[in-house]
Amino acid sequence: MDAPCKAEVIASERNLLEAMRTSNVELLDRLLHDDLLFNGPNGQTATKAMDLSNYRSGNINLHTLESSDEMINVVGDDVVVAITVEIKGNYLGQEIDGKFRYLRVWKQFQNDWKVIAGSVVPLSAAANGA
């Protein structure tokens, strides 16, 4: 993958975090693939429709998302991003304040990068929700 494509994925990742922080459902809709599968820290698998519904309803309200420790690997036409995110907010009725490690798989469709799969695990004992 050339440097411009890698830069596009990094920008998409930043846009995704901002969309999560601001509950921007329109942007989330553009960045998440319709067939997305995402495993949460409790082992449950969420779909794009489930995720968007939770943001629309206010069940997810995150006011701090600060990223660090980003790793990016290119595998064929896919890009795998591992990133640590410090999160503060409310997730499905549960206050969270901790660090989480996300793993996301990005794939390009026409000119748009979309998340096709992902997972998250908590890195601190205070976080059990996101």
C-alpha positions, -999 to +999 in steps of 0.1 A: +000+000+000+013+034-009+017+063+016-013+082+004-036+052+010-021+047+044-027+084+052-063+080+041-068+051+066-052+071+094-075+101+085-105+077+085-095+063+119-094+099+133-128+107+117-142+075+133-130+085+168-144+120+163-177+106+151-179+084+182-171+113+205-197+136+190-223+108+183-222+118+146-245+090+133-242+103+097-204+101+097-205+067+115-229+055+088-204+064+061-174+049+079-189+016+090-197-011+064-233-024+063-221-059+071-198-049+100-193-073+129-178-059+160-169-079+192-172-060+224-153-067+256-182-088+270-181-112+241-212-099+224-212-092+187-227-060+174-238-050+139-237-016+123-274-012+128-271-020+165-242+005+169-260+033+150-292+027+170-273+030+203-257+063+192-290+077+179-308+069+211-281+084+233-273+050+249-236+058+239-224+092+250-186+095+250-170+128+259-133+119+258-115+097+233-078+101+232-058+077+211-022+064+214-001+034+205-014+030+169-001+002+148-011-003+111-006-034+090-015-039+054-028-073+045-036-075+008-063-049+001-072-046+038-057-025+065-056-036+101-054-009+128-046-016+165-050+014+187-053+023+224-081+047+232-087+064+266-124+067+269-146+087+294-184+087+291-214+065+293-219+033+274-252+015+275-260+030+310-226+023+324-200+050+333-167+042+318-133+057+324-104+037+312-082+026+283-093+002+256-074-016+228-093-016+195-086-038+165-103-027+133-102-040+098-106-013+071-114-020+034-117+004+005-150+005-015-148+027-045-130+057-029-143+053+007-126+034+035-150+014+057-146-007+089-156-042+081-147-059+114-134-050+148-131-057+185-123-040+217-108-051+250-105-031+282-069-024+294-080-012+329-102-026+356-125+005+356-138-002+321-163-030+313-186-013+288-172-001+255 
